[in-house]
Amino acid sequence: MTDTDRLRWGILGPGRIAADFFAGVAQSKTGRVEAIATRDPSRPGLAERFPGARVIKGYEALLADPDVDAIYIATPHPTHAEWAIKAAKAGKHVLCEKPLGLSAAEAEAMQTAAREAGTFLGEAYMYRLHPLTLKLIALLKDKAIGDVLMIKSSFGFAKPFEKDHRLFANDLAGGGILDVGGYPVSMARLVAGIAEPHGIIEPDQVFAVGHLGSTGVDEWSAAILRFPNGMIAEVACSVSLAQDNVLRIFGTEGSIEIDQFWFAAGKQGGTAIIRLFDATGKRQDIAVDEPRHVYSFEVDAATAAIREERREFAYPGMTSADTLGNLKVMDKWRAAIGLEYRLETPAVRTRTLTGEALTRKQLMVPRAHIPGVEKETSMLALGMMLFSTFPGASIALDEFYEAGGNLIDSAFQYGGGTQDRLIGEWVRSRGVRDDVVIIEKGAHSPLCYPDVIAKQLTTSLERMQTDYVDVYFMHRDNPDIPVGEFVDAMDEEVRAGRIRGPIGGSNWTRERMDQAIEYAERTGKTRPSVLSNNFSLAEMVNPVWSGCIASSDADWKGWLKEKKVINFAWSSQARGFFTDRSAPGNMSDPELARAWYSDLNFERKARAEELGRRLGKDPIQIALAYVLNQPWPVIPLIGPATLSELRHSLNAAQISLTPAEVQWLERG
């Protein structure tokens, strides 16, 4: 291979790890370093440390360089997401130092950007591509020590304390878990998943303890991972404590030990020894001799993926799913020991993940005026039930807002108040209270009484640190209470200015809504004008939760149209029924089957699949478009778990269905 045939790398950031990568590229079979970007080109020693590479001022200039094919991101942890996303948008392939992001939510946003750009994105756990790892996998697959039951692994060292050093600096996301804890976690998951189809398995339990130092970062910590197959892993990391850093794997017929596994045969190459012990304790040494630099293998693996137009590493490299699984474990590890970085808090994270001020970028979500709400409102509402941290919630909320969304759904009971708090934190950090429309719900059974409404609303407003909500629903009904008492209680909050828009009921019958409307009109109270019942192309066969009511049949449609009541429809996409998770006879998700399986619904799903093929959309997108294209206002509530799911739904909001197509989806 000639020099001109090699993949041209640009290194973003000139630190120590960048020098290691540069040395690895030099010994690779497929790459060469074309340029290195730094904010300070006059920095001494750059030419000597990176011989032959052009020194470019500024990271943006490197992304714009036409002579660079791929970017290696070697900047501090907090900037990985920003520059990986920007690189993808610039059409550059990316190999990013670990951790890919500070959290699984950040990593998923990075992966979404790369997927949309059609570029490669890989996380640089270099040991995964080394021949030593391949040899270990082969031994375990051949049952050299029988069935693996336990793994013990650590990566720890004693760095003298310097409060401003990146390993101890809170504003640089220092500490052991993010810097080196991912190594033993990734190895444990790899070993535990040897027999799995995709080579990895996720723990179902994570327990952890740790010590937070004076700067608020974890200086030493340990965790126990339990896997569904019964395997257990003990992992530890540290930046202030030297550990033996031996990988130990225990099986039913022996054990394996490898020293300093993370550096394989050594950074510069050499011989690694796998110590294999049989059931009697007899030792056999297996040598893996490799003269090449440990970083050279990830360079060649990335090049192979890029040239084969793959968007991720091949096993045993860190695939996209592997990276997300690893970071989800690290998220739990951090949460267990109370490790939060200031830069992840609402007071500091006031901009988007790419460092920009929040603005409208494109109007993907249709908007209209809801009677009773002064602000123009998106005809799609975002629910936050699946988010538990501000970084994750803010990524989704930023995306929704940038696409034109401003209707946000919450409830007193969601996450014990977590969703109220997250919404309030985001609204304040972005300064958008006057631009968003907040739905709040209260008085869920068993506490479904008139006097509960004011008490719970007070708590929700305190959580959100706002003085009003825009739309209010009683979360359930209590038929034992005269409906007028509920109307009176909500009307008092409207008159007090704590509800500044329409009121109504969630999971209410037509009869109770009629009684509430009649009472309000007769007494001059605020008329209930909104409903939040299930509405979907798939009709709910059995209630998803006790007390739930669906409004998808012909009688309900006629009533909604006649009464001019807007339905804020939950489970508008039938909770995954329109995906490959459902099929006649497929009982892998018994709750999905119980609530949605019927001949009528499978017929509608088939029609959604057919229309989706014609329009180039997925059936679940057609199902959402069906709700959005009703002849009277139905506002779907969506609850994506990830950024990619949110974008998928936002794309569905742009589908325009004719009345004939809507009718055909229903009736054929």
N, C-alpha and C positions, 0 to 999 in steps of 0.2 A: 504494500500500500504506500502510495506516495504521500507527501505532506499535504498536498492539495486535496487528497481524497478524505482526509480526516475531518471529523466533526469539529467545528470551530467553537471553542468555549470562551465565554466571557465570565470573569469572576467579579462578583459584586461584593466589595468589602475586602480589605487587604490584611486581615488579622492572621493569627497563628493557624487557625483551621484552614484558611485559604492557602497558606504555604504548604500544608500537608496535601491538600487537593492538587495543587500545582505539581507537586512531586509525583503524585499518583497519575496525573495525566501524562507526565513525561514518560512513565513506564507502561502506559496503556498501549493497546494495539490500534486504537481507533480515533484518538483525540489529540488535539493540540490546543494550547491556550493562546487565543488571539489577542485578548485585551483584559485589563483589570481596571475596575472603576473605583475611584476613591474621591472623597470630598476634598482631600488635600494632596494634590499631585506632587507638592514639594516635600512631602514626608520623606525623611532620610531612609535610604536603604531599599527603596522599592525596586529599583532597577536590578540590584544585586539579588534580592529575594525572588524576583519573578523575571529572570533573564529571557529576553526575546519577546516579551509581551508588551503591547502598547499600553501606556498608562493614560486613562481617560478621566477627565474631571467630571464628577457627577454621575449618579446612577441613571438618571434619565437618558444621558448621552449614550451610555452603554446599551440601553434597551433600544435606542434608535439606530444603533450601528448596523449597517447592512452586511458587514463582514463577520457578524457573530450569529451562530445558529442556536446556541443554547447558553443558558445562564446558570451559574453555580452561585447560590445565595449563601454567603458566609457572614452576614451581618448578625448583630445581637438578636436574640429570640423575639423581642417585641416587634421587630420590623419584617419578619419573615412573611406574614400574610400580605402586608401592603405591597411588597416588591414582587412576590410571586404572582399576585393578581395583576399588577401592572405589567409584568413581563408577559403573561399569557395574553393580555389585551394587545400587546405589541407584537404578538405572533411568535414569541420566543419559547422554546422548550426550557423546562426548569428542573434542576436538581437542587433541592433545598436541604440545608443542614438540619439535623434533628434538633429539637422537635419541629415537625412541619409547621405547626401553629401552637399557640399557647394552650389551646383547648381543642377538643374534637369539633366544636362549632366553627372555630377559625379554619381548621383544616378542611372541613366540608365546604366552606365558602371558597377556599383556594381551589379545591378539586372541581367545584362547579364552574369556576372561571376558566380553568384549563379545559374542561370538557366542552364548554361552549366555544372556546377558541380552537379546539381541535389540536391542542398541544400536549406534549408529554409533561407529567409532573411526578417526580419521585422524591421520596424521603431518604436521606443519605445515612442509613445505618449500614456502614461499609462492610461490617463483618458478615452480613447476610449473604453476600455474593462471593465470599472467599471459599477456596477449595476445602478449608477446614470444616466449614458449615456443611458443605455437600457431603463430606465424609461422615460427619456426625449423623446427618439425616439417614444416610445409607445404613449405618450401624443400627440405628433405632428401628428402622423399617424391617431390618433383618432379624429383629428381636435378639440382638446381641446380649442384652441384659433382661430379656423377658418383657413383661408388661411394665411400663413406667408408672410409678405410683407417686413419686415425690421429686421435686426439683428445688435446689437451693442455689441461689445466685446473688452476687453482690457486685457493685461497682462503687468503690469509695476511696477517697484520698484525703490527705490533710493539707489543705492550702492555708498558709498563714493568713490570719484575718486582716482584710483591708476593706473598710466599709464601702469604698467607691469602686472596688473591683467588680467586674460583671458577675462573678460567682456569689457575691454577697449583696449586691445592689438590688434593692426592691424594684426600682424603676427600670431595671434591665431584666426583670423576671429571673433573678438568680436563685441559687439553691440547688439541692441535689436532684430532686425529682425530675425537673425539666432538663437539667444538664446531662445527667448520667442514669437516672432511674429508668428511663425508657429502654435501656439496654437489657437489664435483667427481665423486665416485663415482656419485652418483645421475644426474648429467648424462651421464657416460660411458656408463652402462648404458642410459639413455634413447636416446642417439644410436646406440649400437651395435645397439639393438633396433628401430630404425625399421621394418625390413621384417618383424619377427616378429609373429605373430598377436596377442599380448598387449602388444606395444609395448616389451618389455624383453627383455634377454638377460643371462645370468649368465656372468661370466668363468670359464674353466676353469683359469686360472693367475693367482696373485697373488704378486708379489715386492715387498718393501718394505725400506726402511732408515729410520732416524730417530735423533733425538737426544733422550735423556731427561735432563731438567734435575735440579737439586738436590732438587726435591720429588718426583721420580719420575714426572713426566708428560711427554708428548711436546711439546717446544717447537717443533720443526720436523721434518717427515717427508715422504717421497715414496714413491709406489708405482707399479708398472707392472701393468696388467691386460691379459691376453690373452683374447680371446673366441673361441668355437668357429668363428665365421665369418671368422677371420683378422684381425679388427680389433684394434688395440692402443691403449691409453689410458695416458697419463702423467698422474698426478694428484699434487698436493702441497698441503700445508696447514701452517700455522704460527700460533703466538700470540706469538712473539718475533722474527719476521722479516717485514718488509714484502715482499710479492710483487706482481707486476703485475696478477694476478687477471683475466687475459684468457682467455676461452674461444676455443680455436683448433681448428677441424675441417678436416682435410685429406682431399680426395677425388681421384679420378683425373682430374677436369676442373676443379680449382680448390680454393679454400679459403674458410673463413668465419672472421671474428673479431668478437667482441663484448666490449666492456669491461664490467667489473663486472656480469657477467651476473646474479649472485645477487640484486641489488637492482633488476633489470629497468630500468625507466625512472627509478629513484630511489624511495626510500621514499615520498615525498610525491607521486609522479607526475612525468611529464615525457616527454621524448623519448629513446628508445634508438635507437642506430644499429647496424645489421647491416652489416659491411663484407664484401662479396662480391667475391672475386677470381676471374677466369677463369683458364684454363690459361696465358695469356700474362702474367698479372700485372695485367691491367687491373682497376681497382677500380670497384665500383658500391655506393653507399650506399643502404641501404633503411631508412627511418625508421619507427619504431613509436611513435606518439604516444599516450600514455595518461595523462590527468590524475589518475586515481584512485590512492589509496594502494595500495602493492603488497600489503598484507595483506588488502585488501578482497575480493580475488578468492577466496581460500581460505574466507573467511566465507560467501560466496554459494554456493560449490561444496559446502561442508559442509551448508548449509541445504537445497540441492537434493537431496542424497543422503538426508538425514533425512526430508524431506517425501515423497520417492519410496520410502521404506522400504528404501533401500539401506544396507548396513552399512559401506561404504567409499567412498572417492573414485572417481569415474570417471576414466579416462585423459584427460589425462596427469598427473592428481593421483597421489599415492602410494597405490596400492592395497595391500591386505594383503600380497600376494605380492611387490610391489615393495619394501615396507618390509623384509620378511624378507630378500630378496636383497641389499638394500643393507647391512643390518647383518651379514650373513654375510661380505661382503667386508671390512667394517670389523673384524670379529672376526679375520679372517686378517691384516689389516694390523697390528692390535695385536699379535697373536701373533708375527708376523715380527720386530717390533722389541722384543719382551719387555716390552710394556706391560701390567701388571696392577695394578689398584687394590687397596689394602688392604681396602677395604670388600667386595671380592669373595672374600676369603680365608676359610677355615673359622674362623679365630680371631675374625673380626669378624662374618661373616654367620652368626650363630647362631639367627636367627629366619627365619620364612617370608618370602616376597616382600612380603607385606602388613604385615610388622613384628610378627607375632604369634608367641607361643611355640608350638612344635609340640605338637598334641594330636590325639587321635582325634576326628573330627567326625561321621562316619557309617559304619556297618559295611556297606560295599558288597561286600566280599570275604568269601566264606565262610571260616570258620576251624574247625579241628579239632585233635586231638592226633595227631601222628605218632609211632608206636612208636619209642622211643629218644630223643625230643626232649622235654624237660621242659616247655618253653613251648608254649602254644597257638600254632598256626602257621596262617598264611593258606594256603588251597588254591590260591593263584596266586602265582607267583614272578616277580619283576622282574629282568630282565637289563639290564646297563649297558653293553653293548658299543658302543652308538652315541653315548656321551657321552664327551667328552674334557676338559671343564672343570668345576670345582667349581660355579660358578653354574648351569650347565645341569643337572648331575647332581642338585644339591640341590633344584631345582624339582620334578623328577620324583619323587625319593625322598620329599620332603615330601608331595606329592599322594598317593602310594601309601600312605604311613603313615597319613595322615588318613582314608583310605578303609578302613582296617583291614588293609592289607597289611603284612607284616613279614618275608616270605621273600625274600631277596636273593641273586641268583646271580652268582658270579664264577669266575675261573679264573686260574691262574698265568700263562698266556700271553696273556690278553686285553689288547690294547693295550700290550703290553710291560710290564704291571704297572699301567697307568693305572687300570683298573677296581678293582683291589685298593685302590689309594691313595685313589680317590674315595670308595669305600664307607667306608673307615676314617675319612677326614676328616669325612664326614657323620655317622657314628655318634658320633664324639667331639664334634663341634660341637653336636649335638642331645642328647647324653647319653642315648642309647637302647640301649646295648649289651645290657642285660639284657632288652630288649623285642624285639630282632630275631633272626632266625634266618639265619645266613650259610652259604651253600653255597660250598664251594671245590673246585676240580678241579685235578689235577696229573698229571704223568707222561704228557704228550701225546707221541705219536710225533714224531720218532725217539727222543726220550729217554724211552722207556717201559721203565724198569727199576726193580726194587725199591728200590735205594739212592737213586734220584732222589726218591722220595716225601717222605722226611724233609727233604732239602735244599730242595726247592721249597716245601714247607709252611713251613719256617723263613723263607724269603724273603717269602712271602705274608703271614705273621703280622707280620713287620717292616713291610711296606708298609702294612698295615691298623692297625698299632700296637695289636694285641690279642693275647691269649695263647691263643686257641682259636677254632676254627670249629665250627659246629653239625652240619653234614652234609658228608661228603667223598666225592668220586668220583675214581677213576682216570679220566682223560680219554679214554684209549684202552686197548686191550689189546695184549699182545705174546704171541701163542700159543707162541712159542719158549721162553718162560720158564714153568716149572712154576707153576701158579696158586697153590699154597700159599705160594710166596715172596712174592707180592703180598699175600695175606691176612695173612701174618706182619708185613709192613712196615706195613700199615694198622693192624693190631692193636696194634703197639708204640705208635703215636701215640694210639690210644684209651686205652691204659693210662697213657700219659704225661699225659693230660688235654688234649692239644692238639686232639683230635677228641672232642667231647662228645656226639655223636649217632651216627646210623647211617652205615655205609660201604657202598660199592658201586662199580659200574662204569658208565661212560658209553660207549655204542657197544660193548657186549659182547654176545656171542651167548648163547643159552639154554644151550648146552652148557657154556660156560666158567662161567657163573653157577651152573649145577648143580654143577660140580666145585668151585667156590669155597665154596658152601654146604655141600657134603658134607665138604670138608676142615675147615672151621671147626667144624662140629658134632662131627666125629671127634676133633679136637685140642683142643677147648675154647677156640678163638679167637673173636673177634668175628665173628658171622655176617653176611655181606653181606645187606642187607635192602632196598636201594634200587637203582634202575636209572635211568639217564638216556639213553634212546633216543628217537628220533623217534616221536611218536604224534599222529595227526591224522585228521580225517574224510577227507582226501585221502591215499591211500597213495603213498608215495614210489616213483617208478618207477625212478629212478637216483639214486645217492647224491649229496646236495648237496655233500659234501666226501668225499675219499678216506677210506675206513675207516668211514664212517657206517653206522649200522644203524637200520632202521625197525622198530617193533613194533606196527604197526597191523592186521596181518592176523589171521585167526581163530586160528591156532596160537599166536601170541604172546598174544592176549587170554586164551586158555585157560590158558596157562602162568602169566601174571601173577596170574590169579585163584586158581589152585591153589597157587602158591608164596607167596601173600600178599606179593608184592614190589610196592612203590610205585614207579611210573614217573614221574620228573620229566621231562616231555616237552618236548624242544626242537622248534622249528618247529611248534608246536602249531596254528598257523593257516596252515601250508603256505606260509609266506614270501610271502604276497600272492596265492596262487592264487584265493582266494575274493573277490577284488576285480575291477574291470573291466580289470585288467592282463592277465587270461587269457581266452582264447576260442579255440575251434577255428580254426586257421589264423592266429592272431595270434602272430607270432614276434618281436615287438618286444623281448621279454625272452627271449633264447635259453636262459639258465640256468633260468628258471622253466619254460619249455617242456620242457627236457631232463629236469628232475627230477620234474615233476608231471603232464605232459600224458598222459592216457589216457582211453579211453571211460568207464571206471568212475568216474574222478574228475570228469569233466564231468557225468555223470549225478548224482553226489552234489552237485555245485555247483548244478545246476538245482533239486534238492530243497531245498537250503539257501536258495536264492533264493525258492522258493515258501513255505517256512515263515517266512522273514523277512518276506515281505509280509503274512502272516497275523498275525504278532506285532509288526509295526512295527519290525523290526530289519534291519540289514544282513546279508548272507550271511556275512561274515567274523565277525560277532558270533555267528551261529548255529553256525559252525564251532568257535569257542572254547567256547560253551555245550555242544556235543557232548562235548568232552573233559572238561569239568567235571562232566558228568552221567553219567559211566560208572558201572556198578554196583560197581566196586571203585576204590580211590583212584588217580587219575591227576592229577598236579599239573602244569598247563601252565606252561612258562616263556615269558614274553612279552618282547619287546625293542623297545618303542616308540621311535621316533626323536624324537617331539615330545610335548608335554603333551596335545594334542588326541587323538593316537593312544592315549595311556595312558588318558585318560578314556573313550574309545570302548571299550576293552577292559574297563575297570572296569564299565561299564554291561552288558557281556555277562556278567559274573560274576553278575549278578542274574537272569539268565534261567533259569527252571526248566523242564526238558524231562521229559516222561514217558518211561518205558521204551519205550513204543510209538513215540514220536516219535524217540527215539534209534535204534531198530531201523529205522524207516522211512527215516531219513537214510542209513543204511548200505545197506539192501537194496531200498527202494522198496515 
